[in-house]
Amino acid sequence: MRAILRFLQSEDGPVAVEYSVMLALIIMMALTAITSLGSSNSVFWGDINTKATDAFDEAHTHLE
């Protein structure tokens, strides 16, 4: 218990807490960005899939 109190009273404790908070914020921002990009990326590839399928179906219809 004394070791924890000494750690918090020294300058290392507050610095460690500040870095922990900054790291948590960076992780939250990264996860938000990845989620956002993942959603828009899914829509992008879904549109390409739809257009490719439509083009294939149209080409296949002309060949018959």
C-alpha positions as CSV (number, residue, x, y, z in Angstrom):
1,M,0.0,0.0,0.0
2,R,2.8,2.4,0.8
3,A,4.4,1.7,-2.5
4,I,1.3,2.8,-4.3
5,L,1.1,6.0,-2.2
6,R,4.7,6.8,-2.9
7,F,4.2,6.1,-6.6
8,L,1.1,8.5,-6.7
9,Q,2.9,11.2,-4.7
10,S,6.0,11.2,-6.8
11,E,5.9,12.7,-10.3
12,D,5.8,9.3,-11.9
13,G,2.2,8.7,-10.8
14,P,0.5,11.7,-12.4
15,V,2.6,11.3,-15.6
16,A,1.6,7.7,-15.8
17,V,-2.1,8.7,-15.4
18,E,-1.8,11.4,-18.1
19,Y,-0.2,8.9,-20.5
20,S,-2.9,6.4,-19.7
21,V,-5.7,8.9,-20.4
22,M,-4.0,10.0,-23.7
23,L,-3.6,6.4,-24.7
24,A,-7.2,5.7,-24.0
25,L,-8.3,8.7,-26.1
26,I,-6.0,7.6,-29.0
27,I,-7.4,4.1,-28.9
28,M,-11.0,5.4,-28.9
29,M,-10.3,7.7,-31.9
30,A,-8.6,4.9,-33.8
31,L,-11.6,2.5,-33.2
32,T,-14.0,5.2,-34.2
33,A,-12.1,5.9,-37.4
34,I,-11.8,2.1,-38.2
35,T,-15.5,1.6,-37.6
36,S,-16.4,4.6,-39.8
37,L,-14.0,3.5,-42.6
38,G,-15.3,-0.1,-42.4
39,S,-18.9,1.0,-42.9
40,S,-18.1,3.2,-45.8
41,N,-15.8,0.6,-47.3
42,S,-18.6,-2.0,-47.0
43,V,-21.0,0.2,-48.9
44,F,-18.3,0.9,-51.6
45,W,-17.7,-2.8,-52.3
46,G,-21.4,-3.5,-52.1
47,D,-22.0,-1.0,-54.9
48,I,-19.2,-2.5,-57.0
49,N,-20.6,-6.0,-56.5
50,T,-24.1,-4.8,-57.6
51,K,-22.8,-3.1,-60.7
52,A,-20.6,-6.0,-61.6
53,T,-23.5,-8.5,-61.2
54,D,-25.8,-6.3,-63.2
55,A,-23.2,-5.9,-66.0
56,F,-22.6,-9.7,-66.0
57,D,-26.4,-10.4,-66.1
58,E,-26.8,-8.0,-69.0
59,A,-23.9,-9.4,-71.0
60,H,-25.2,-13.0,-70.3
61,T,-28.6,-12.0,-71.5
62,H,-27.2,-10.7,-74.8
63,L,-25.3,-13.9,-75.4
64,E,-28.3,-16.1,-75.2
